[in-house]
Amino acid sequence: MNSNSLFEKSLNYVPGGVHSPVRSFKGLHTTPRFMKYAKGAYIKDEEDKEYIDFCMSFGPLILGHQNPQVKQAVTAALDNGWSYGACERYSLELAEFLINKIPFINKIRFVNSGTEAVMTAIRIARGYTGKNKIIKFDGCYHGHTDAMLIKAGSGLAGTSTSSSAGVSDQVSHDTLICELGDIQKVEDIFKEHSGEIAAVFIEPLPANNGLLEQGQEYLIALRDLCKKHNALLVFDEVISGFRVAFGGMAEITGIEPDIVTYGKIIGGGFPVGAVAGKAEVMDVLAPIGDVYQAGTLSANPVAMVAGLVNLKQLTPDFYSELNQNTENILSIFSEWMNQNEFEDYDIKHSHSLFWPLPLKSPINNPNMIPSSLMERFHKLFQVLLDKGIYLSPNAYEVGFVSIAHDKKVQDDLKERLWG
C-alpha cells in the first residue's frame, strides 16, 4: 500500500489518521508520507522514495538515524530484558553522567516524555513554594498538559483562557500569560498576584512556535524577578537541551534555572523525558517528599542505555562539526532560495536548529510572524518534498541538522535542489 491508501485506512481507526497532530500535513496540499526506513540523514517512505531528513523525529536524532553505537548498545540491552518495573543500574549510570557534567543540577527524575517532565515540574514548583499560579509566555510550547494549553485572555495582563477544548476554566485561572520579551508585563503580573506565583516557565530558546530567540538581558531579568518574588525559574529545554550545547541554553547564557526539563535528545531517539534541579527542590518528590509522581515505564532500561550512549558522543568537537554542518546546509538553502521564488525568505537559526521564514528582520515574538507564513510555507514544503527534501510538515516547526548531514549529504542536497 502507498502513503495515500494507508492514510485513508488510518482515518478509519485513528482520530484524524495520526497519533500526533503535526503529522497530519494539515493545510498542506498533499497527504502524510508513511515512512518505513531511515538511516543517517535519510528517510524512506512506503513508495521507496528517499528524502534528506531535516525533521529528524522533531529533534532527538542529533546523531542521525540508526547511529551504530546507539544501535549496538540497545541491541545488547534487549538481550537482558526490556522492562523490569524495578530498580536497575542503567538509569543510575545516566543520572550520574548528567549530574557530573551539568553543574546546576544535582538530582534528576526520569519520565517518558517532555510533556510529562513539564507536568512534573509544575507540581514540584507548587509543592516546593506552596503557591498555585504559574507564568508562561505566548510563543512557548510546554507540551499538552492542561496547565500549559493556555493562551492570553482579552483582559488585563496575565489573564488567560484555554487553547484547547477539555481544559477547565479553573486550570486556566492558575496559568498567567505574558508576551515574550516584555519584562515590564512580567513585573506587573508579579505585583498583581503578589505571593501567589510558584514559578515562571519559559523556553530559553523558544523553538516550537517558530524560532524566537530571546536576549540574554531578558532572561537575566526573569532570573532576578523570580529570586525577588521567591518564585522558581523553570527552563524548558526539551528542544534546546543538548542541542545548542551539552548544558543547553543554561550553559550558553550562564543563567542557572531552579528546575530544568529535558526530552528528545536525552533519550537518543527513545521516549525519555526528565526533570532536574537542586536537591532541595527535587526532594519534594515522593518517596521523600509529598509531591507524587510515578510511572511504570519511567527510566526504561533500553531507553536509559540509548540515552547514555547518545550523550557520550556529544563532545566539544562534535558540536563544532554539527554547527559547521548547519552553516553549510543553510548556505546552500539560502543560495537556492535567492535564485528561485523564495527570495523573500530568511533562514533564522540557532546552532543546529533552523526556521525558514518569509521575513528578513530579526524576530523574537509570535506577533511579528508574517501573515503570509502558512501560504508561503505550503509552497516551499511541496517544492522541497518533490525534490526529496523532508522538512518538519508545519510552518511553525523548526528544522534540525544532525552530525549525519555531512559533506556527502550536503553535496546531495545541492544536486537535489538544482538537479
N, C-alpha and C positions, 0 to 999 in steps of 0.2 A: 504493500500500500504506500502511496505517496503522502506528502505532508497535508495536502488538501483533504484527501479522504480520511486521513487519521484525525484531522481536526473536526471534520463533520461528525465522525463517530464519537469523538470525545465530548462534543456538545450534548450528547445523549446521556452521558454518565457523570459529567463534571460541571459544576456551575461555571458558565462561560467557556467551558472547554479547557480551562487551565487551573493550576494549583497555586498560582500567584498572578495577580492582575497584570503586571508589567509584561508577562509573557504572551499576552493575548493579541499583540500587534494592533491594539485598539486605535482607530484613526488612520492607520496605515492602509495603503491600497493593495494589500496582499494578506495572505493568511500566515499564521506562525509556521516556522520551519521546525519540523520534528527532527531532532538530532540523534544520531546513533553512534558516533565515534568522535574522539578528539585526541590529539597528541601534539605536544609542543605548543605552537602558536596557531594551530589549525583545528577546525571543527568540521564535521561532515554530516550532511542531512540524509534523510531516507532515500533521496534520489541520487545519492553518491556525489552530490555537488559539494566541493570543498571550499571553505571560506577561511580567510585570515581572520582570526577571532580577536576583536577588541572589546568584547563584553567580559570574557574570562570569568564566567559564572558570577558576574557583577562584583568582581574584585578579589576573591580569595586566592586565585591561581597566579600568584606573583612569580611562581617558578614555571608557569606554563602547565598544560595538560600532561598528566601521566609522568611527572618528574620521576626519574628512575630510582632515586634514593628513597623518596617517599613510598613509591610503589613496592620496593623491596621490603621496607620496614613494615608496611601494612600487611603484606602477604605473610611475613613471619609472625606478626601479631595474631593473624587469623588462625594460625596453627595452634595457638594457645587458648582460643575461645574468643568470642566477640561481645559478650555481655555477662557481667558477673553479679551485678547488684550488690557488690561487696567492696570493701577497700582493696586497692591494688597499688602497685608501686609506680605505674605509668603516669598517673596524674600527679603524684608526688614529684617525679622527675621533672615534669613540665613546669609545675609550680616553682620548684627550686630554681630552675634555669631562668625563669622570668623574673623572679624576685631578686636574684643575683645580678641581673642585667638592667633592671629598671629601678632607679634609686628611690622614687617617690611612692612605691608600693611595698608593703611587707606582708600582706595576706591577700589571697585570691580564692574565689569560689567559681568553679566551672559549671556552666549550664549548657543549654543546647542551641541557643541562637542569640543574635544581638537583641531581638525583642525581649527575650526572657532576661537577658542581662540588664536591660534598662528597667524592666518591670521590678527586678530585684533591687536595683539601685534606688528607685523611688521609695520602696518600702524601707530600705536601710536608712535613707535620709530622714524619713518621717520618724522612724523608730529612734534614731540617734538624737535628733533635735527635739522631739516631742511636738513638732509643728506639722500642719497638714498641707499647706499650699506650696506649689512649686511654680517656678517661672520657666517658660520655654519661649522659643523665638519662631516667628513666621519665617519659613525658608529652611528650617532644620527638621530633619526627619529622625525619629527615635523608635521606629518600629510600630507595630499595630496594637500595642497595649492601650486600653481605653484612655488612660490619663494623658496620652500623647497624641491621640487623634482629635486634636483641638485646634480651632482657628480663632482669629481675632473676632470679637463681637463688634457691634456698631456704636457702643457707648464710650465710657471713659477708658483711659489707658489701663490695660490689663484685663479688661472684660473679655469673655470668651464664650464660644459655643462649639458644639461638637462638629467635626468634619466628616463624621460617618454616622449613618443610622445605627441604632443599637447602643450608642453611648449615652448614658443618662445625664440629665441636667446637673445632678449632684456631683458627678465626676467632673463635668466641665467647670463647675464653680470653683474647684480647688486647683485648676491649672490656669495660670495667669500668662497672658500673651504680650510679647513686646516685639518691635521691629528690630531686625539686625542692624547693628551699627549706631543705634540711638541710645547712648548711655544715660542721657537725661531721663528718658522714659523708664529705664530700669530703676533709677533713683526714685522717681515718682511712685512707682509701684511699691517699692520697699517702704516708703513713707505712708502710702495709702493703706498698706497692710502690715503695719509695724508689729513685729513679734509673731507673725503668722507664717512666714515663709521658711520652709525647710531647706530648699535647695534651688539653685539655678542650673538648668540643664542646657548645654549648648554643644553642637558640633564645632570644635575649634576650627575645623575646615569644613564648612557645610558643603556636602557633595551628593545630596540626594534630591535637590531641587535646583539642579544646575550646580555649578562650581562657584561659590560665593565667598571668596577669600576675605577674611576679616583682618584688620590691622592689629598688630601686637599691642598697641596702646589701649585699644578697646578691650582686649582680653585681659590685660593687666588691671584695667579699671573694674571689670567684673570680679576679678580675684579680690580686689580691695573692698568692693561693696559687700561681697559675701562675708569677708572677715569682719567688717564693721558691724554687720547685722546678724552675726552668728548663724549664718546660713552656709550650707555646703556648696562648693562649686563642683559640678559633675561634668567631666569631659566625655562626650560620646565619641569614642574613637573606633567604632565598629568598622568604619571605612578607612579612616586615616591611620589607625594604629598599625604599625609595622610596614605601612606602605610609604609614607613620607620619610620615615626614619624608624629605627627599631623601637624607640620610645615614643613614636607618634608625634603629634603636634606639641605635646607637653615637652618633649625633648627639643623640638625646633624652637619653641618660644621661650623655654626656660621657666614656664609657669607650671606650678605643681597643683593639680586638682586634688580635691579631697577624695573623690571617687572617680574611677575611670571604667568605662565599659568597652569591651572588646568583642570581636566576632570575626567572621570571614577568614583572614589570613591566619589567625591563631589556630585554626583547625586544619590548615593545609588542604582545604577543599572538602573537609568533612564537617558535619553540623556541630560546631562548637561555639559557645559564647563564654564570656567571663565578666565578672565584676570584681574590681580590686581596689585597694586603698590602704590606708594606715590601719594598724592592728586595732587601735581604739575604736575606729569606726566600724571595721569589718566584724569585730567581735560581738556586735549586737545580733548577729545571725545565730539562729539555733544550730547546734545544741547548746552553745554557750549562752547566748542571749535570748531575747523574747521575740525577735523578728523571724517569722517562719518562712523557710524556703526549702523545697525538696524537689528531687527529680530522679526517677528510676534510671534514666539513661544519661544523667549528668556524669561527666568525666568517663564517658565510654572508653574502654581501653584501646580500641583500634583508633579512635579519633585522637586520643592523647598521644599515641605513638606518632601518628601522622603530623600532628601539630609540632611536636618536638623536633622531628627530623626536618620539617619545613623551616622552622625558625632558626635552626642551627646553621642554615645556609645563608642567612641574611647578615653578611659581614659588611664592613665599610666598602670594600672593593666591589661587593655585589651591588650596593646602592649606586656607586659611581657608574657601573656598567648599565644598570637599569635606567638611570636618568639619562645617560647618553643615548641609549636605545630610543627613549622617548623623544629627546630633542631631534634625533634623525628622522623618526617617523612623522613627527608633527611638521617638520620642514618639508617633507615630501607631500603631505596632505595640503599644506598651505600653498605650495607652488602649484599643485594641481587645481586647487580651488580658484586661485587667481587667474588661471588660464581658461577657466570654464565659467559656468553660470553661477558660481558661488563666491564671486569676488567680494561680496558684502560680508563674508564670514571672517571671523577671527577665532582662533582656537585658544580658548582660555585653558591654562594648565597649571598644575602644581605638582612637581615631582613626576610621578608616573600616572597621574590622573589627568584627563583632558576632557574638554567640553566644546564641541563645535557650536558657535553662536553667531547669528547674523547681527553682530554689534561690535564695533571697533573699540569703543571706550571701555575702561575698567568697570567692573560690576561687583557689588557686594551685598545687594539687597534684591529680593524677588520682584519688588515693584519696578525695577529697572529692566526686567526682561522684556524684549520687544514683543509686541502683539503678533508679529508675523512668525514667531518661533515655530509653532506647530506646522503651519503650512510649508515653511521653508525646510524644516527637518524632514517632513514626509517625502519631499522630492529628493533630498540628499540621501536619505536612508535607502530609497528604492534604487537610485543610481548605483550606490556602492554595493547593495545586495546583488544586483545584476552582475557586477564585476567580481563577485566572490569576496566581498569585504563585509564582515558582520559587525555592526555597531550594536550597542545596547538599544533595544527597539522602543525607545521612548525619548522624546525631545528633551526631557528634564534629567535623564540619566547620564552620568558621565561614562567615559570610556577608560579602559585600563590597558596599560602596556606591561608585559612580563619580561623576564630575563630571556625567554624563548624567542622574543621578537628581535632576533639577531640580524647580522648583516645579510644573511641569505634571505630572511623574511623581508627585510627592507628592500632588497633588490626585486623580490617577487611583488611587493606592493607597488613599486614603480611600474613594473610590467603590467599588472592588472589595471592600474589607473590609466596608463597611456596606451596599453595594448589594444 
